[in-house]
Amino acid sequence: MQLNDEERAMLAGALGEPRRWAIAHQVAVGEFFDAADMVPVAQAHIMADTESLGEAGVAFLERLAAAPGAERRVRVPTLTDPRGLDVAVYKRLGQSAAMAALEARAIAALKAFGVLMTDTCINYQTILPPVRGEHLAMGDTGVVIYTNSVFGARSNFEGGPSALAAGLTGRTPRYGFHLDACRRATRRFRLGASPRDLSEWGALGGIVGRACGSYWEVPLIEGIAAPPGSDALKHFGAALASYGSVALFHMPGVTAEPAAMADAAGDAVAIGRAEIDAFVAGYAAPGEAVDVVVFAAPQLSLIEMQEVADAIGGRQVHPRTTLLVATSPEIKHAADRMGLTARIEASGAVVAAGMCFYNSYAGEMAEANGWRRLVTNSAKLVNIIGGYGYRPSLASLERCVEAAVAGRMR
């Protein structure tokens, strides 16, 4: 890779050990992907939940954070993905004091770098929305695909160490979706029926993702009858990234890239009502008792918080079922102020801020609470959570709330 004078100085250790580690890590990544050089980034977003980090990962952060202050400070705004737990509610979810202690250590280390503890996977809906054409180093897959597609900014999937490295150096290797050549559509899909709710937008993302199955595929989705809202695109992109490792999609008239990027050759794959219904039916569980209903992955917007509160409508969650609603700290603050949190919690539900679910010791929570049957409106979550021992069901927001109140699927 071609390095400029400042990058070579970092690599030589002249700007401190944290930046020497960071640029060395980025060079290794860049050489693996045949990057020619580095590109400056406007911001970074780190996935650094303690379930993934473990004791060894937290200790690594602490060692880097022990460097003198000027050497360890990030150079660009650097945000965090959801944490492993919410200290206000973790005991109610069966999470342990040891988990909370490890989380406190990770937070202290990240703060020492100057990282902003935003604790969200919907930063594009709340904090520093990306700008078309700017280069970023984003960690969460749902954040990356929304950033690339809806905003037309440029980022690869950055692992936790790579995103921290980008924050420390203010740049990232120039490969993949930083390049025009990788952003052109490669597969065509034509939609013949409109998704009716967020779970079906996620189902559509799952269908397209299964068909693509590659980070380097860029699907073009035609036939969109009306521009979907931010939450619909959020669920679609999160599921597309989860089922297919896809980092960018094009919807003519909706997404940000010029038409020249959306010119995939070949016949379009048709997706209609039958395909969407079959996807949802694959996760059906009529009549089964429900252990936990989860609204998360991605965290909820303020609009979704209002929809959950309205759907509950003053009713009580069934005694055998836990209803968990996860959102960002910023949205939680707004929901508190507007009375939405109180309305949801009056049902017996748990509202958690700054955590998600699948990266929040989901397996340990299942064991502690005896949870198996999980219901959610997130197609991303049903794709992931089976690996933690759950039997997931996908349903609309309204059906999820009905399952929580009834204690079973209807």
C-alpha positions in Angstrom: 0.0 0.0 0.0 1.0 3.6 -0.7 1.3 5.5 2.6 1.8 9.2 3.0 4.3 10.8 5.3 1.9 11.0 8.3 0.8 7.4 7.8 4.5 6.3 7.7 5.1 8.3 10.9 2.2 6.5 12.6 3.6 3.1 11.5 7.0 4.0 12.9 5.4 4.8 16.3 6.2 8.5 16.2 2.5 9.3 17.1 2.2 6.8 19.9 1.5 3.1 20.4 -2.3 3.3 19.8 -1.9 4.9 16.4 1.0 2.6 15.5 -1.2 -0.4 16.3 -4.1 1.1 14.4 -2.3 1.9 11.2 -0.5 -1.5 11.2 -3.8 -3.2 11.5 -5.2 -1.2 8.6 -2.2 -1.9 6.4 -2.7 -5.6 7.0 -6.4 -5.3 6.1 -5.7 -3.1 3.1 -3.1 -5.5 1.7 -5.4 -8.5 2.1 -8.0 -6.6 0.0 -5.5 -5.1 -2.5 -6.2 -1.6 -1.4 -3.9 0.9 -3.1 -3.9 3.5 -0.3 -5.9 5.0 2.5 -8.9 7.3 2.3 -9.8 9.9 5.0 -13.1 9.1 6.9 -15.6 11.6 8.4 -16.6 9.3 11.3 -16.3 5.8 12.6 -18.8 3.4 14.3 -17.6 0.6 16.6 -19.2 -2.7 17.4 -17.6 -3.4 20.8 -20.2 -5.3 22.9 -18.7 -7.2 25.8 -20.2 -10.5 24.7 -18.0 -10.4 21.7 -15.0 -8.8 23.4 -14.8 -11.0 26.4 -12.2 -10.5 29.1 -9.3 -10.7 26.6 -10.9 -8.0 24.3 -11.6 -5.6 27.2 -8.1 -6.1 28.5 -6.7 -5.2 25.0 -8.8 -2.0 25.0 -7.5 -1.1 28.5 -3.9 -1.6 27.4 -4.3 0.7 24.4 -6.2 3.2 26.6 -3.4 3.4 29.1 -1.3 5.4 26.6 -0.8 9.2 27.2 -3.9 11.2 26.5 -2.9 12.9 23.2 -1.7 9.5 21.8 -4.9 7.7 22.5 -7.6 10.2 21.4 -9.6 9.4 18.3 -9.2 11.9 15.4 -12.8 11.8 14.0 -16.2 11.5 15.7 -16.4 7.8 16.8 -19.7 6.3 17.9 -20.6 3.0 19.5 -23.0 0.2 18.6 -25.4 -1.2 21.3 -23.8 -2.3 24.5 -24.1 -5.7 26.1 -26.6 -4.6 28.7 -28.6 -1.7 30.1 -27.5 -1.1 33.7 -31.0 0.0 34.6 -32.7 -3.2 33.7 -30.1 -6.0 33.3 -31.1 -7.8 36.5 -34.7 -8.1 35.3 -33.4 -9.8 32.2 -31.3 -12.4 34.0 -28.0 -10.8 33.2 -25.3 -11.0 35.9 -23.2 -8.6 38.0 -20.1 -10.0 36.3 -21.5 -9.0 32.9 -22.2 -5.5 34.2 -18.7 -5.2 35.7 -17.1 -6.2 32.4 -19.3 -3.7 30.6 -18.2 -0.9 33.0 -14.6 -1.6 32.2 -15.2 -1.6 28.4 -17.1 1.7 28.7 -14.2 3.3 30.7 -11.7 2.2 28.1 -13.7 3.5 25.2 -14.3 6.8 26.9 -10.5 7.2 27.4 -10.2 7.2 23.6 -12.7 10.0 23.3 -15.3 7.7 21.8 -18.9 9.0 22.0 -21.0 6.3 23.9 -24.0 6.6 21.6 -24.8 2.8 22.0 -26.9 2.6 19.0 -27.3 0.7 15.7 -29.7 3.4 14.4 -27.2 6.3 14.5 -28.3 7.2 11.0 -31.8 8.0 12.5 -30.4 9.9 15.5 -26.8 11.1 15.3 -24.6 12.4 12.5 -26.6 11.1 9.5 -24.1 10.3 6.7 -23.8 12.6 3.7 -23.8 11.3 0.1 -20.3 10.7 -1.1 -18.4 10.9 2.2 -16.2 8.0 3.3 -16.9 6.4 6.7 -15.8 3.4 8.7 -19.0 1.8 10.0 -19.2 -1.4 12.0 -22.8 -2.6 12.3 -24.0 -4.3 9.2 -27.4 -2.6 9.3 -25.6 0.7 9.7 -23.3 0.0 6.7 -26.0 -1.0 4.3 -28.3 2.0 5.2 -25.3 4.3 5.0 -24.2 3.0 1.6 -27.7 2.7 0.1 -30.1 5.3 1.5 -27.5 8.1 2.0 -25.1 7.2 -0.7 -22.1 7.5 1.6 -19.3 4.9 1.4 -18.3 2.3 3.9 -17.2 -1.3 4.1 -18.3 -3.6 7.0 -15.6 -2.7 9.6 -14.9 -5.2 12.4 -14.5 -3.7 15.9 -10.7 -3.4 15.8 -10.8 -1.9 12.3 -13.4 0.7 13.3 -11.4 1.7 16.4 -8.3 1.9 14.2 -10.2 4.2 11.8 -11.2 6.4 14.7 -7.5 6.6 15.8 -6.0 7.3 12.4 -8.9 9.2 10.7 -8.7 7.0 7.6 -9.4 3.5 6.3 -8.1 1.3 3.5 -9.5 2.3 0.1 -11.1 -0.9 -1.2 -14.6 -2.4 -1.7 -17.5 0.0 -1.4 -15.2 3.0 -1.3 -14.7 2.4 -5.0 -17.1 3.1 -7.8 -16.4 -0.2 -9.4 -17.8 -2.2 -6.5 -21.0 -0.1 -6.2 -22.6 -1.0 -9.5 -25.7 -3.3 -9.3 -24.9 -6.9 -10.1 -28.4 -8.6 -9.7 -31.9 -7.5 -10.6 -35.1 -8.2 -8.6 -38.6 -7.1 -9.5 -41.2 -6.7 -6.8 -44.7 -7.7 -7.7 -46.4 -7.1 -4.3 -45.8 -4.4 -1.7 -44.7 -5.4 1.8 -47.5 -4.5 4.2 -45.5 -3.9 7.4 -42.0 -3.8 8.8 -41.8 -7.6 9.2 -42.6 -8.0 5.5 -40.0 -5.4 4.6 -37.6 -7.6 6.6 -38.9 -10.7 4.8 -38.2 -9.1 1.5 -34.7 -8.3 2.6 -34.3 -11.9 3.7 -35.5 -13.2 0.3 -33.1 -11.0 -1.7 -30.3 -11.7 0.7 -30.6 -15.5 0.4 -30.6 -15.1 -3.4 -27.4 -12.9 -3.3 -25.4 -14.6 -0.6 -22.3 -12.6 -1.1 -20.7 -9.4 0.2 -19.8 -8.4 -3.3 -23.3 -8.7 -4.8 -25.2 -5.4 -5.2 -29.0 -6.0 -5.8 -31.2 -3.7 -7.7 -34.8 -3.8 -6.6 -37.3 -2.6 -9.1 -41.1 -2.2 -8.9 -41.3 -0.3 -5.7 -44.8 1.2 -5.8 -44.2 4.0 -3.3 -41.1 5.2 -1.5 -40.7 3.2 1.8 -40.2 5.1 5.0 -37.0 5.1 7.1 -38.1 2.3 9.3 -39.1 0.1 6.3 -35.7 0.7 4.7 -34.0 0.0 8.1 -35.7 -3.4 8.4 -35.2 -4.3 4.8 -31.5 -3.4 4.8 -30.8 -5.1 8.2 -32.3 -8.3 6.9 -30.6 -8.1 3.5 -27.2 -7.7 5.3 -28.0 -10.5 7.7 -29.2 -13.1 5.2 -26.9 -12.2 2.4 -23.9 -10.3 3.8 -24.9 -7.6 1.4 -23.6 -4.0 2.0 -25.3 -2.0 -0.7 -28.6 -2.1 -2.6 -30.2 0.2 -5.2 -33.9 1.1 -5.5 -34.4 3.4 -8.4 -36.1 6.6 -7.3 -35.5 5.8 -3.6 -31.8 5.3 -2.9 -29.1 7.9 -3.4 -26.8 6.6 -6.1 -27.1 7.9 -9.7 -28.8 5.7 -12.3 -25.4 4.8 -13.7 -24.8 2.6 -10.6 -28.1 0.8 -11.1 -27.7 -0.8 -14.5 -27.5 -4.5 -13.7 -27.7 -6.8 -16.7 -29.7 -10.0 -16.9 -33.3 -11.0 -16.2 -34.9 -9.8 -13.0 -35.9 -12.3 -10.3 -39.6 -11.9 -9.5 -40.7 -11.6 -5.9 -44.4 -11.5 -5.2 -47.0 -12.0 -2.5 -46.5 -15.8 -2.5 -42.7 -15.5 -1.9 -43.2 -13.0 1.0 -46.0 -15.1 2.6 -43.9 -18.2 2.3 -40.9 -16.6 4.0 -43.0 -15.4 7.0 -44.8 -18.8 7.2 -41.4 -20.5 7.5 -41.2 -19.0 11.0 -44.8 -19.6 12.0 -45.8 -21.2 15.3 -49.6 -21.1 15.6 -50.9 -21.9 19.1 -47.5 -22.2 20.7 -46.8 -20.6 24.1 -44.6 -17.6 23.8 -41.7 -17.0 26.3 -40.4 -13.7 25.1 -41.4 -11.0 22.5 -38.5 -8.8 21.4 -38.6 -5.5 19.5 -34.9 -4.9 18.6 -32.3 -5.6 16.0 -32.5 -2.8 14.8 -33.3 -0.6 17.8 -36.6 1.1 17.6 -37.2 4.6 16.2 -39.4 7.1 18.1 -42.2 6.3 15.6 -41.9 2.6 16.4 -42.0 3.3 20.1 -45.3 5.1 19.6 -46.7 2.2 17.6 -45.8 -0.3 20.3 -47.4 1.9 22.9 -50.5 2.3 20.8 -50.7 -1.5 20.1 -50.5 -2.3 23.7 -53.4 0.1 24.4 -53.3 -0.2 28.2 -53.3 -4.0 28.3 -51.1 -6.2 30.4 -48.4 -8.6 29.2 -49.2 -12.3 30.0 -47.5 -13.4 33.2 -45.5 -16.2 31.4 -44.2 -13.9 28.7 -41.6 -11.2 28.7 -41.9 -8.2 26.4 -38.6 -6.4 25.7 -38.4 -3.2 23.7 -34.9 -1.9 22.9 -34.0 1.5 21.6 -31.2 4.0 21.6 -30.5 6.3 24.6 -31.5 9.3 22.5 -34.8 7.8 21.5 -35.4 6.5 25.1 -35.0 10.0 26.4 -37.5 11.4 23.9 -39.9 8.5 24.7 -39.6 9.2 28.4 -40.4 12.9 27.8 -43.4 12.0 25.6 -44.9 9.4 28.0 -44.3 6.5 25.6 -42.0 4.7 27.9 -44.4 4.9 30.8 -47.3 3.6 28.6 -45.2 0.6 27.5 -43.8 -0.2 30.9 -47.3 0.0 32.5 -48.0 -3.3 30.6 -45.2 -5.0 32.5 -42.9 -4.7 29.5 -39.1 -3.9 29.8 -37.8 -0.9 27.9 -34.1 -1.1 27.5 -31.8 1.7 26.3 -28.5 1.3 24.5 -28.6 -2.5 24.1 -30.0 -4.8 21.4 -30.6 -8.5 22.0 -28.5 -10.9 20.0 -25.3 -9.3 21.1 -26.5 -8.9 24.7 -25.8 -12.4 26.1 -28.9 -13.8 24.5 -27.9 -17.4 25.2 -27.4 -16.6 28.9 -30.7 -14.8 29.1 -32.4 -17.8 27.6 -30.9 -20.2 30.1 -31.6 -17.8 33.1 -35.2 -17.3 32.1 -36.1 -20.6 30.4 -36.8 -18.8 27.2 -37.2 -20.8 24.0 -40.1 -19.5 21.8 -39.2 -15.9 20.7 -41.5 -13.7 18.7 -40.3 -10.5 16.9 -41.0 -8.3 13.9 -37.3 -8.3 13.0 -36.4 -10.7 10.2 -32.7 -10.0 11.0 -33.3 -11.3 14.6 -35.1 -14.5 13.5 -32.1 -15.2 11.2 -29.6 -14.8 14.0 -31.3 -15.9 17.2 -31.7 -19.6 16.5 -28.0 -20.0 17.0 -28.5 -19.1 20.7 -31.0 -21.9 21.3 -34.3 -20.0 20.5 -37.1 -21.0 18.3 -38.0 -17.7 16.6 -41.2 -16.5 14.9 -41.6 -13.5 12.6 -44.8 -11.5 12.9 -46.1 -7.9 12.4 -45.8 -5.5 15.3 -49.4 -5.9 16.1 -49.3 -9.7 16.1 -46.2 -9.5 18.3 -48.0 -7.4 20.9 -51.0 -9.7 20.7 -48.7 -12.7 21.4 -47.2 -10.9 24.4 -50.7 -10.2 25.8 -52.1 -13.6 25.1 -49.0 -15.5 26.0 -49.2 -17.5 22.8 -49.2 -17.3 19.1 -52.5 -16.9 17.4 
